[in-house]
């Protein structure tokens, strides 16, 4: 584990424990089955990054109420709901090293459990009694579902552009980070300016987070990643490292790469060849560079906030987006 | 078409047209694909009963704003979202005489389009700027997903009780009717008493509506019903007419009925035998009797409202629940 990760974890230890408790307290289904499925996805080693971002954002805006941890569950429940539905979409087998819910149970049950988590998320949003928060949360869901459908509808299409990739990851990932930070400002009754700044922090960080996530698919092995290597590609999901490399490759190399990509049962050797070609054309380096720029933008966005321990943590979290190993 | 239906339709013609327009105006996806899937389910001859109930409830409480039709879309979008997810659950082929969305497109796309509609529904709820409305709408979704999971987890179980059946249909159907009527009262700033009464009207009517729906599965042919005959049973879904008949049948008849039910590929002859046995033990009559009682309860619930054209329509709608043919 990196030093940065250890440092952050020591600073947010209490917050994470309270978030964890809130996630258990607010789940509240009437069926044991729903509890079991929701728990399978919720309590399997998630980082709690999204709720943490809400809690820290609220604190940086001077929130002094008792409900920040409760409200923060909105963003983890929402995240878990989309994971349950995405696993169905992706036909993946593993999530965080565990079999996905739709294999442990079945597709319909996993979908309905996702619906329940989505509804829980919105019920808790309603408890804020703030229509602006609810609008943010409902808007996140609209964006995420459309981002996922967009990605799904372009599966296996080798002509996916960087612009389209950006559109997709904004909707499917960045708006959730953005909404979590924005909500923190809203529940703290912060000025609109502060809300906008924190929303921008979250949005840029979310973009960087997804880019690094997509990059990890081309760098790590199954044990560290908790999912199969080359999983994105096997699902026909073209991400920035590949998109960029295909665009910049010469005809011969592009053809070779396309052959590997289009063959969903590519071998480990094929995958290594692909990674080498991508390195040759700078796909990974380009993605890392862009992610670094978005992290900078995230940090700049909260520049005018007064120095504080909380601000330091938000800055460290932005840096950690780049440094993370899983 | 029955006289009652014609009379109601002539009285709510303008409302239905405005609801229809609002459903088109508020959909607003950024992807054509999402628009197409949502339209497939939304504009295929739905009765618009749920939005209509909201509009009429609001009017009976003196609502005079401009947004009743907009807000009413909440309940049709929510309904459509659950249909998209239920069709996946039910593995049915037809819905309102058309192939289901998850067959026209695929399961993941249908699930995500359902998520989008659910989110639209909550976005519009947020536009009411009323946390109480949002709490109602989010609560509906929690209940519906759990009701569906409950039903799913008990599929094919011959020991499903009437109590469990009631629990399931309350959650999966009645709370939506209840919430639509309740929301009408809330957006009209009605007294809590009026809100409670309209909610009770909707709840009881929803119960009756589902019971009649379950009854229709044992009375109509595919052309009228728009779905396959005996569909519930083929999905392993035991409903009140069957539950009651199994409970009251003698050993020999029960065994025969169970054989037919457990054989998912039962023939048309088998199905006729089953219906005859159910008639013998009064399953259909019992269901009809209970539905009639719930319709009475719905009407009693709004007894103290002043006489008005709107109240007349609500009373007629309750009666129509029993008279409907599809």
Interface residues (C-beta under 8 A of the other chain):
Chain A: X29 X30 X31 X33 X34 X82 X85 X88 X89 X107 X108 X109 X111 X112 X113 X115 X116 X118 X119 X120 X122 X123 X125 X126 X127 X128 X129 X130 X131 X134 X135 X137 X138 X139 X141 X142 X144 X145 X146 X148 X149 X150 X152 X153
Chain B: X29 X30 X31 X33 X34 X82 X85 X88 X89 X107 X108 X109 X111 X112 X113 X115 X116 X118 X119 X120 X122 X123 X125 X126 X127 X128 X129 X130 X131 X134 X135 X137 X138 X139 X140 X141 X142 X144 X145 X146 X148 X149 X150 X152 X153
